[in-house]
Amino acid sequence: MRCRQPADCSSNDSNGSDIESCFDNEDEESDPDTNLTDVDTDVERDGGADLSWLLNKDKDHPPEYYLNQEDEFNEFEFMNEDYSDNRKDPDQTIHVIFLRLLNSFFDWVLNQRRGKRGRKLHGVKSSSMLCTYWKVFRLVYEGATGSKINAKLNRQMHRILKKLAKKHGLSTQKREKTAMYIEDLVEVLQTNLTTTKKRYSHGRHRMQIALFLHLAGFSANRPQALLSLRYRHIVVTLLRDPEGGPHQILLEFIYKFTKQYLGMKDANTFPIPEIIYDPSLVLSPHIILLGLILADGAFAAPNLTCAEQLSKLNIRPGCNQLPLLLLPEKADIPVFRKSIKTLYGWEISPDQPLPYSTLLPCIKKLGVLTRFPQIKRPYCLLYGTGNAFNQSGDVSDALQNLMMQHADMCTFVNHYLPWRVTVDTAAIVRGLKPQHLLIRAACQMSRWINPDRPQELTMKQFLSVNQHPRIHQLIAQQEKWKRCPQSKVTE
């Protein structure tokens, strides 16, 4: 059995780390992982950026509102709850002014409705997203000034953010941590390979999605770490079987692009051996990855151009491996690449990586086609794989933290451990043999597969949309704007 070390998941350090949550509520998709799409990211990076859209009158309040709010802000409301200190802090005045600015700034962020060129913003709808903004702000502040926001100011900001969340009616409901286990992954992979209802701009994308699901399910790495894989991060080796069986192809993945908010982290190397007599090739990443390498002509050996030649390779006597080197010029080519439209149709880009914004809708659509009632996201695989690591007797706490890039087990407990209890508590209490298979089946997403789950609108529903009163109202408003001069629309 796995030996557990006691872990104190409470901390008195209010400055915290990147896993801290102001509201005990996390946004599990805060990678591109953190997807801060609620702000307008389509702005120029140079010094001549056009920021006139910030003065757009289509806001809840004019700029003077926030200036007055800053002047009228009562900082003592948030300071008198803190620890008493009779000593005078020379930086107190700066901190008080900074607190006022932060209150006005985050109130302004929550009131934003339109961004540059009048583009409508999604807006901040949950307290967890507001907490994520505060975390990112702290990191930007640290990068710009070289010092962290002190613990006292951080505690005061927590109270301000809670007040702002209540003022703007932000949701505090936690999103369920739906875990996807290996049985659920098989269902999704089979759907991806067989469905004709999901069309890709290029056939390679179907294979790339399958490989992404494999690697996410076997390593519990974050989506961006997987999408950032280059050929230099992959090692292919023909390895001698220590039990005397046929030689096996070993794939090793080096994940360097994990979360780097608090600095560069050490790279993880995940070995995935070939399973010769695997009853299901659906769960074999070797077939897909080796196919992509052959399609890209990435093997350094000129004679390795098809799968048949791979099966004829042998290891010379006295050696235990045969490295299958990749071309140096392919080292920086992404494994997951986007498709681009050309004069001859859709083609795979030679060097542009597949963006997360393209991956996420594909994963969600596959969940619908698999007829899961839950919304499927990449982080569902992280929850399931992390839980499998945690329950395995072969994985220690230290190794799990290393694989998942966590500082300690508190990160897993607070942010990754599913809320559904995955053990037979009644049998344990009564001293009976737990029904492991039944409990596992009860916790899988595939338990809720419904063949009658709607996948798209019927023709009758589609035609009825245009008859909805809200649609008529929006169409009338659109026609009204079309008749207005362009200058008045952009004011």
Summary of the structure (lengths in Angstrom):
residues: 491
radius of gyration: 26.7
end to end distance: 67.6
largest distance: 82.6
contacts: 1284
relative contact order: 0.12
helix: 46%
strand: 10%
